[in-house]
Amino acid sequence: MRDLTRPLFTIGIVSGLIGVSPATLRAWEARGLLSPQRDRRTGRRLYSWRDVERLQYINFLVSKRRVPIGGVKSALRRSAGASTGEWVIDRRRPRSRRGAPSYEVVHTG
């Protein structure tokens, strides 16, 4: 079993995995959405698998759901008891009134 909290990834790797720029990751950190660990020698940010899962959730809320940052903070507080890895996008939700598919992040655990 892998340690999900072990810092492994640099900001460049994580930005590629998530699909956002390093500047966006820094901005989300500045707004208090996450706190990556720092390398003691270099001061570089290091992200764990758990951080990556959280960032995927943040990116989904911001880019797909168009949730403002304040709303993202609220959503993160509500989901604090569960691993973000247990959240999935439910695409089977009924369509919205405009006919576009409606997506929802749901807890599977």
Buried (B, 14 or more C-beta within 10 A) or exposed (E): EEEEEEBBBBBEEBBEEBEBEBEBBBEBBEEEBBEBBEEEEEEBBBBBBBBBBBBBBBBBBBEEBEBEBEEBBEBBEEBEEEEBBEBEBEEEEEEEEEEEEBBEBEEEE
